[in-house]
Amino acid sequence: MIINRNNTVLFSLKPYLFLLVLMPLFFHSSLYAKGKKQRKEQKWKLEVGQAFIYDSNILKYSEKYINRFKNGINNGRFHINTYDDLSLYSSLRISYRFRIFGKLKTRISGNASRRTYIVNNIKTWSQIGIGFQQYFTKKASFKLFYSYIPEFYVRHFRDEDWVEVYGYTPETFQPFSFSKNHYGFWVQNTFSRATKLRASVTYAQYYHNQHYTEYDSKNLTLGLSIYQRINKLFEVMCAYQFITSRAKAYDVATETIDNSTHADASYEEDKFFLGFKVRLPEVLKRKNNFHLRASYGKRYYSSKRYLELDRLHAGRVDDNLRIYATYNLMVLNNLKVSTYYYWFQRSSFTSAELNKNYLSNEKNYHQYQIGFEIVYNLKI
């Protein structure tokens, strides 16, 4: 459960975990009358994971703010004890496979996860999700899915409305956090056992806390992915996503997006993905593989505010680069261990000469994560 500093429970995973456990039992009972032969084809799968992660920059601070944190500058901004941290990522996934339409597979799934930061508990967050996948041929299927994050803390910023009243005092720093609904759909088909094509559409709603409701947004993502198996040992993938985000850009009922003087964080983004998976020689007769994936995103902010009113978004363009490297080893038939290294970088630019240094000092950052994960699978 998520507990604030006043020991108030904000969110608990317990009722959702209970529902996840009940799902396979419900579908098993509803299909019981189909006979013993059909029951043997119905399977449920339980996956429990535990990861240990080091994060070099948990709040994605630029060098400017890392140095200010180290030197004790900006009293009120930093509500963390360290800018890096160790965290525990606990996950539970459950799925149930059955057949509604003859021999075509149907799968329902649910998941719950929690990332707990050892030193900086303010950053701890949780997520739950459900999914429904249906095959309409032996090789083609679609999936509907939904996930929910009840609270995700980004960092503390100055609330400009408070600055107008109290000036630049420590009290004007307020937490910037949001909750998120994420809806998705994809359809995929496998051709000749070697090529898989997937098209996806996702829609996300971000709801921010009371100090930053102008950042509430609705995001639409369109994606296309291709997976190509070269041989039994090697597979490559490439993908493209187009993202459009429309921010609310005002925070009082008397305003509109056109007459507001608040920040407008709306943007459009092109994202490109390239990766490969290689199966390595067995280690002590155990299967193992290596994944490498990279993504590059070009984000264009569309704020029409004057530079003096929206220095963080007016004319801003971001380059986002991410690299994911993962090694997996099957220690047992149902026990997998993984080690991984993730690297992130954001570089922000603007065509306004007067704002270039300010923007880069505020938004440029580097970050890496090193993790070790154990995943146990139970199939029945």
C-alpha positions as CSV (number, residue, x, y, z in Angstrom):
1,M,0.0,0.0,0.0
2,I,1.0,3.6,-0.5
3,I,1.2,5.6,2.7
4,N,1.9,9.3,2.9
5,R,3.9,11.1,5.6
6,N,0.8,11.3,7.8
7,N,0.5,7.5,7.8
8,T,-2.6,7.8,5.7
9,V,-3.3,4.9,3.3
10,L,-3.6,6.3,-0.2
11,F,-3.8,3.1,-2.1
12,S,-3.7,-0.6,-1.4
13,L,-3.0,-3.4,-3.8
14,K,-4.7,-6.0,-1.6
15,P,-8.2,-5.9,-3.1
16,Y,-6.8,-6.0,-6.6
17,L,-4.6,-9.0,-5.8
18,F,-7.6,-10.7,-4.5
19,L,-9.4,-10.2,-7.8
20,L,-6.5,-11.4,-9.8
21,V,-6.5,-14.7,-7.8
22,L,-10.2,-15.1,-8.4
23,M,-10.1,-14.6,-12.1
24,P,-8.9,-18.0,-13.1
25,L,-11.3,-19.7,-10.7
26,F,-14.2,-17.8,-12.2
27,F,-13.4,-18.8,-15.7
28,H,-12.7,-22.3,-14.7
29,S,-16.1,-22.8,-13.1
30,S,-17.9,-21.1,-16.0
31,L,-16.4,-23.6,-18.5
32,Y,-16.5,-26.7,-16.3
33,A,-19.4,-28.2,-18.2
34,K,-17.4,-28.5,-21.4
35,G,-15.9,-31.9,-20.4
36,K,-12.6,-33.4,-19.3
37,K,-10.9,-33.1,-22.7
38,Q,-11.6,-29.4,-22.9
39,R,-10.5,-28.8,-19.3
40,K,-7.1,-30.3,-20.0
41,E,-6.5,-27.5,-22.6
42,Q,-7.3,-24.8,-20.1
43,K,-4.2,-23.4,-18.4
44,W,-3.4,-20.7,-15.9
45,K,0.0,-19.2,-15.4
46,L,1.4,-17.4,-12.3
47,E,4.5,-15.4,-12.5
48,V,6.2,-13.8,-9.5
49,G,9.2,-11.5,-9.9
50,Q,11.6,-9.6,-7.6
51,A,14.1,-7.2,-8.9
52,F,16.9,-5.2,-7.2
53,I,17.7,-2.0,-9.0
54,Y,20.3,0.8,-8.7
55,D,19.1,4.1,-10.2
56,S,21.7,6.8,-10.7
57,N,19.3,9.8,-11.0
58,I,15.8,8.9,-9.6
59,L,14.3,12.3,-10.3
60,K,16.0,12.9,-13.7
61,Y,17.8,16.0,-12.4
62,S,20.1,18.0,-14.7
63,E,23.7,18.6,-13.6
64,K,22.5,22.1,-12.4
65,Y,20.1,20.6,-9.8
66,I,22.4,17.8,-8.8
67,N,25.0,20.3,-7.9
68,R,22.4,22.4,-6.0
69,F,21.3,19.4,-4.1
70,K,24.9,18.6,-3.2
71,N,25.5,22.1,-2.0
72,G,22.3,22.5,-0.1
73,I,20.9,25.3,-2.4
74,N,17.2,25.8,-3.0
75,N,15.8,25.0,0.4
76,G,12.3,23.5,-0.1
77,R,12.9,22.0,-3.5
78,F,14.6,18.8,-2.5
79,H,12.4,16.3,-0.6
80,I,14.9,13.5,-1.1
81,N,17.9,12.3,0.9
82,T,20.0,11.2,-2.1
83,Y,19.6,11.8,-5.8
84,D,20.4,8.1,-6.5
85,D,18.9,5.1,-4.8
86,L,18.4,1.4,-4.6
87,S,14.9,0.0,-5.2
88,L,12.9,-3.2,-5.0
89,Y,10.6,-4.0,-7.9
90,S,8.0,-6.6,-7.0
91,S,5.6,-8.0,-9.6
92,L,2.8,-10.4,-9.9
93,R,1.3,-11.6,-13.2
94,I,-1.5,-14.1,-13.7
95,S,-3.1,-15.3,-16.8
96,Y,-5.7,-17.9,-17.8
97,R,-6.0,-19.6,-21.2
98,F,-9.2,-21.2,-22.5
99,R,-11.1,-21.5,-25.7
100,I,-14.4,-19.8,-26.6
101,F,-14.3,-20.2,-30.3
102,G,-13.5,-23.8,-31.1
103,K,-9.7,-24.3,-31.2
104,L,-8.9,-20.6,-31.1
105,K,-7.1,-19.5,-27.9
106,T,-8.4,-16.9,-25.5
107,R,-6.3,-15.5,-22.7
108,I,-7.2,-13.1,-19.8
109,S,-4.5,-11.6,-17.6
110,G,-3.9,-9.4,-14.7
111,N,-0.8,-7.9,-13.1
112,A,0.2,-5.8,-10.1
113,S,3.6,-4.3,-9.4
114,R,5.3,-2.0,-6.8
115,R,8.6,-0.2,-6.9
116,T,9.9,0.5,-3.5
117,Y,12.8,3.0,-3.0
118,I,15.0,2.1,-0.1
119,V,16.1,5.6,0.9
120,N,13.6,8.0,-0.8
121,N,10.2,6.6,0.0
122,I,8.5,9.6,-1.6
123,K,9.4,8.1,-5.0
124,T,7.7,4.7,-4.4
125,W,4.8,3.9,-6.8
126,S,2.5,1.1,-7.8
127,Q,0.6,-0.1,-10.9
128,I,-2.2,-2.6,-11.7
129,G,-3.4,-3.9,-15.1
130,I,-5.7,-6.3,-16.9
131,G,-5.8,-7.7,-20.4
132,F,-7.8,-9.8,-22.8
133,Q,-6.3,-11.5,-25.8
134,Q,-8.2,-13.4,-28.5
135,Y,-6.9,-15.4,-31.5
136,F,-9.1,-15.2,-34.6
137,T,-6.8,-17.5,-36.6
138,K,-4.0,-19.8,-35.3
139,K,-1.4,-17.0,-36.0
140,A,-3.4,-13.8,-35.6
141,S,-4.8,-12.2,-32.5
142,F,-5.8,-9.0,-30.9
143,K,-5.5,-7.7,-27.3
144,L,-7.3,-5.2,-25.2
145,F,-5.5,-3.9,-22.0
146,Y,-5.8,-1.3,-19.3
147,S,-3.4,-0.2,-16.5
148,Y,-3.7,2.3,-13.7
149,I,-1.1,4.2,-11.7
150,P,-2.7,5.8,-8.6
151,E,0.1,8.2,-7.8
152,F,3.5,8.9,-9.4
153,Y,5.8,11.5,-7.9
154,V,7.9,13.4,-10.3
155,R,9.6,16.1,-8.1
156,H,8.9,19.4,-6.4
157,F,8.5,22.5,-8.5
158,R,7.6,26.1,-7.7
159,D,3.9,26.7,-7.9
160,E,3.8,30.1,-9.8
161,D,0.4,30.9,-8.3
162,W,1.9,30.7,-4.8
163,V,5.0,32.7,-5.9
164,E,2.6,35.6,-6.8
165,V,1.5,35.6,-3.1
166,Y,4.5,34.5,-1.1
167,G,7.4,35.4,-3.4
168,Y,10.4,33.1,-3.9
169,T,10.2,31.3,-0.6
170,P,10.7,27.6,0.3
171,E,6.9,27.2,0.8
172,T,6.2,27.8,-2.9
173,F,7.8,24.5,-3.8
174,Q,5.0,22.0,-4.2
175,P,5.0,18.3,-5.2
176,F,4.3,17.6,-8.9
177,S,2.6,14.2,-9.2
178,F,0.0,12.5,-11.3
179,S,-2.3,9.5,-11.6
180,K,-2.6,7.7,-14.9
181,N,-5.2,5.7,-16.9
182,H,-3.8,3.8,-19.8
183,Y,-6.0,2.0,-22.4
184,G,-4.6,0.0,-25.2
185,F,-5.3,-2.2,-28.2
186,W,-3.1,-4.1,-30.6
187,V,-3.6,-6.6,-33.4
188,Q,-0.8,-8.9,-34.7
189,N,-0.2,-11.6,-37.2
190,T,2.7,-14.0,-37.8
191,F,3.7,-14.8,-41.3
192,S,5.6,-17.9,-42.3
193,R,6.6,-18.5,-38.7
194,A,9.4,-15.9,-39.0
195,T,7.8,-12.5,-39.4
196,K,5.4,-10.9,-36.9
197,L,3.6,-7.6,-37.5
198,R,1.8,-5.7,-34.8
199,A,-0.2,-2.5,-35.0
200,S,-1.2,-0.7,-31.8
201,V,-3.3,2.2,-30.5
202,T,-3.0,3.4,-26.9
203,Y,-4.8,6.3,-25.1
204,A,-3.6,7.7,-21.7
205,Q,-5.1,10.2,-19.3
206,Y,-2.9,12.1,-16.9
207,Y,-4.4,13.7,-13.8
208,H,-2.1,15.9,-11.8
209,N,-2.4,17.0,-8.2
210,Q,-4.1,20.3,-7.3
211,H,-1.1,22.5,-7.8
212,Y,-0.5,21.6,-11.4
213,T,-3.8,20.8,-13.0
214,E,-2.8,22.8,-16.1
215,Y,-0.6,19.8,-16.9
216,D,-3.5,17.3,-17.1
217,S,-3.3,15.8,-20.6
218,K,-4.7,13.2,-23.0
219,N,-2.1,11.2,-25.0
220,L,-2.8,9.2,-28.1
221,T,-0.1,6.8,-29.4
222,L,-0.1,5.0,-32.8
223,G,2.5,2.3,-33.3
224,L,3.7,-0.3,-35.8
225,S,6.2,-3.0,-34.9
226,I,7.9,-5.7,-37.0
227,Y,9.7,-8.8,-35.5
228,Q,11.8,-10.8,-37.9
229,R,13.4,-14.1,-36.9
230,I,16.6,-14.6,-39.0
231,N,17.3,-18.1,-37.8
232,K,16.8,-20.2,-34.7
233,L,19.3,-18.1,-32.8
234,F,18.7,-14.5,-33.9
235,E,15.7,-12.2,-34.1
236,V,15.5,-8.5,-34.8
237,M,12.7,-5.9,-34.3
238,C,12.0,-2.4,-35.4
239,A,9.1,-0.1,-34.5
240,Y,7.7,3.3,-34.9
241,Q,5.4,5.3,-32.7
242,F,3.7,8.6,-33.3
243,I,2.5,10.3,-30.0
244,T,0.3,13.4,-29.6
245,S,-0.3,14.9,-26.2
246,R,-2.8,17.6,-25.6
247,A,-2.4,19.4,-22.2
248,K,-5.2,21.2,-20.4
249,A,-3.0,24.4,-20.2
250,Y,-5.2,26.2,-17.7
251,D,-6.2,25.7,-14.1
252,V,-9.2,27.8,-13.2
253,A,-12.8,27.5,-14.5
254,T,-12.8,31.1,-16.0
255,E,-9.9,30.3,-18.3
256,T,-9.6,28.5,-21.6
257,I,-6.5,27.1,-23.4
258,D,-6.5,30.3,-25.5
259,N,-6.6,33.0,-22.8
260,S,-4.6,31.2,-20.1
261,T,-1.2,32.4,-19.1
262,H,-0.2,29.0,-17.6
263,A,2.2,26.6,-19.2
264,D,1.1,24.5,-22.2
265,A,3.0,21.2,-22.2
266,S,1.3,19.9,-25.4
267,Y,3.6,18.1,-27.8
268,E,4.0,15.7,-30.7
269,E,6.7,13.0,-30.9
270,D,8.2,10.6,-33.3
271,K,9.8,7.5,-31.7
272,F,11.9,4.9,-33.4
273,F,12.9,1.5,-32.0
274,L,15.6,-1.0,-33.1
275,G,16.6,-4.1,-31.3
276,F,17.7,-7.7,-31.5
277,K,17.5,-10.9,-29.4
278,V,20.2,-13.6,-29.7
279,R,20.1,-17.1,-28.2
280,L,23.6,-17.9,-26.7
281,P,25.3,-21.3,-26.3
282,E,23.9,-23.1,-23.3
283,V,25.5,-22.7,-19.9
284,L,25.6,-26.0,-18.0
285,K,22.8,-27.2,-20.3
286,R,20.7,-24.1,-19.4
287,K,19.2,-21.8,-22.0
288,N,20.2,-18.2,-22.0
289,N,19.8,-15.2,-24.3
290,F,20.7,-11.5,-24.7
291,H,18.4,-8.6,-25.7
292,L,19.5,-5.2,-26.9
293,R,17.1,-2.5,-27.7
294,A,17.4,1.2,-28.4
295,S,14.9,4.0,-28.9
296,Y,15.2,7.5,-30.2
297,G,12.4,10.1,-29.7
298,K,12.1,13.6,-31.3
299,R,9.5,15.6,-29.3
300,Y,8.2,19.0,-30.5
301,Y,6.4,21.1,-28.0
302,S,3.5,23.2,-29.5
303,S,3.0,25.9,-26.9
304,K,2.0,29.2,-28.4
305,R,2.6,31.1,-25.2
306,Y,5.1,34.0,-25.2
307,L,8.5,33.0,-24.1
308,E,8.2,35.1,-21.0
309,L,5.1,33.1,-19.9
310,D,6.3,29.6,-20.8
311,R,10.0,29.3,-20.8
312,L,9.9,25.5,-20.3
313,H,7.9,24.8,-23.4
314,A,7.8,27.7,-26.0
315,G,9.8,26.6,-29.0
316,R,11.2,23.5,-27.2
317,V,12.5,20.4,-28.9
318,D,13.7,17.3,-27.1
319,D,16.0,14.5,-28.2
320,N,15.4,11.4,-26.1
321,L,17.7,8.4,-26.4
322,R,17.3,5.2,-24.4
323,I,19.3,1.9,-24.5
324,Y,18.2,-1.3,-22.9
325,A,20.5,-4.3,-22.5
326,T,19.3,-7.5,-20.8
327,Y,20.8,-11.0,-20.2
328,N,18.4,-13.9,-19.3
329,L,19.4,-17.3,-17.9
330,M,17.0,-20.2,-17.2
331,V,18.3,-21.5,-14.0
332,L,15.5,-24.1,-13.8
333,N,12.6,-24.8,-16.1
334,N,10.4,-22.4,-14.2
335,L,13.0,-20.1,-12.7
336,K,14.7,-17.3,-14.7
337,V,17.3,-14.8,-13.6
338,S,18.1,-11.6,-15.5
339,T,20.6,-8.8,-15.3
340,Y,20.2,-5.6,-17.1
341,Y,21.6,-2.1,-17.8
342,Y,19.4,0.8,-19.0
343,W,20.7,4.1,-20.1
344,F,18.7,7.3,-20.7
345,Q,19.5,10.8,-22.0
346,R,17.5,13.9,-22.7
347,S,18.7,16.9,-24.6
348,S,16.5,20.0,-24.9
349,F,16.8,22.7,-27.5
350,T,15.0,25.9,-28.5
351,S,15.3,28.3,-31.4
352,A,15.2,31.2,-29.0
353,E,18.8,32.3,-28.3
354,L,17.9,34.0,-25.0
355,N,16.4,30.7,-23.7
356,K,18.9,28.1,-24.8
357,N,21.1,27.9,-21.7
358,Y,18.2,28.2,-19.3
359,L,16.3,25.3,-21.0
360,S,19.3,23.0,-21.3
361,N,20.2,23.7,-17.6
362,E,16.7,22.8,-16.6
363,K,15.9,19.8,-18.7
364,N,19.0,18.0,-19.9
365,Y,19.8,14.9,-17.9
366,H,21.6,11.5,-17.9
367,Q,20.5,8.4,-16.0
368,Y,21.3,4.8,-15.8
369,Q,19.9,1.8,-14.0
370,I,21.5,-1.5,-13.2
371,G,19.2,-4.4,-12.1
372,F,19.1,-8.0,-11.2
373,E,15.7,-9.9,-11.3
374,I,14.4,-13.3,-10.3
375,V,11.2,-14.6,-12.0
376,Y,9.4,-17.7,-11.0
377,N,6.8,-19.2,-13.3
378,L,4.1,-21.7,-12.3
379,K,2.0,-23.3,-15.0
380,I,-1.0,-25.6,-14.5
